[in-house]
């Protein structure tokens, strides 16, 4: 029996298109449309002028929203995902935010659901493992 071709040093370990690898209907492709429909001006206004440049708030919201959708609430697991998981890397735009930056953003944005609104006045919520829209709260992990 003949073996399949094996080339771990090949030029492309993955197809050049993330959509080709994950499929068009993957959840990570829905997240950008949701976040781009939100008014993030209140979150963006929280960026300070001190220190090195902050990560883009829209990117951090996308990462946390996707993470909560998967039941991930740990900033260390999210950091790992942004380094190693294709869907997270897509949402991060190849950035690799550190766990402390992810956690600091989440802490600063507690209560952001009162300040972030989708078009038409419906609120979008994120924080503490919950993802919701229009004021609905539910456990993103599916456990409650």
Secondary structure, DSSP 8 states (H G I E B T S, - for coil): -------TT-S-SS-S-HHHHH-TT-THHHHHHHHHTEE-HHHHTT--SSSS----HHHHHHHHHHHHHTT---HHHHHHHHHH-HHHHHHHTT----HHHHHHHHHHTTTGGGT-EEGGG-BEEEETTEEEETT---BTTS--
